[in-house]
Amino acid sequence: MSESQTRIDAIGENLYRIHTPIPPEQVPGGFSFNQYLLIDEQPLLFHTGLRGLFEPVSAAIASVMPLEKLRYISFCHYESDECGALNEFLRVAPSAEPLCSQVGAMTSVGDISDRPPRAMADGEELSLGKHVVQWIDAPHVPHGWDNGFLFEKTTHTLFCGDLFTQGGAEHEPVADRILETSEQMRAGMDYFAHGANTGPVLDRLAALEPKTLACMHGSACRGDGGALLRALAGKLGA
């Protein structure tokens, strides 16, 4: 992995995107992995990245705040790019607590995590200080029974995981148009489960009217997130 290319960029006030590009020589067409750091009285990391990326990702975080101050480590669902380095982060952040869905805690995280997770109920809110995050259950959207998203209510940031996954290794930290590139990726590898609840979940997310979509692969997106989520539902026929 091209961990030497890992970079960190501020994409909002006290909000950072950590980005590792994976070149085409390693993944056909190239790919990328993002984590998001929200600095507050109780800092939150969304996604840990793969276990093999712990060193460059943790070094990027340490460039803007002490690692040991991390309080919450959250992710959409149990998968290596979402939480592969969870225990490595728990070892360097003694007060950190995993934050996941109730299903995720029951099926995976409660067993594999070195520290008990905080299982979030659908709609439950958590204050980090100046910021308040809300957990949104989203089973099988786009995939994973345990899947869910975090919505930061102050800045209207939706940490949306695999939604709008963009292929390729070269991406700006923030873009204003990502639907076309993400649909190109989905045309070659459809990662959606296409369950009956896809439309209702996307409608619920759109109703939050997010201003920033913090995507796990590719650029984050700033703009009318509600319109983008509705457009995605249309593309999916959901």
Number of C-alpha atoms within 10 A of each C-alpha: 13 13 16 12 11 20 18 21 15 16 17 14 9 12 17 22 26 24 29 27 23 22 17 12 9 11 14 11 13 16 21 23 24 28 26 26 23 22 22 17 14 17 20 24 23 26 28 29 26 17 18 14 20 18 15 19 25 19 16 20 21 13 10 14 14 13 20 15 19 26 23 22 24 25 28 29 29 21 14 15 20 24 25 19 21 26 17 16 24 22 13 15 18 14 14 23 22 26 25 30 30 20 20 23 23 14 14 14 25 19 12 14 16 15 18 14 24 18 19 21 15 15 13 13 17 13 13 18 11 10 17 16 23 19 23 23 24 25 22 20 25 23 20 17 17 22 23 29 26 26 24 21 15 10 16 17 23 26 28 23 25 21 22 28 25 27 22 20 20 16 17 12 20 21 15 14 14 19 19 12 16 18 19 14 18 16 10 9 9 12 15 16 14 16 13 11 15 21 20 13 22 22 16 15 21 20 14 15 18 25 16 26 28 31 25 28 25 30 26 26 25 19 15 15 23 21 14 21 25 19 15 20 18 11 11 13 10 17
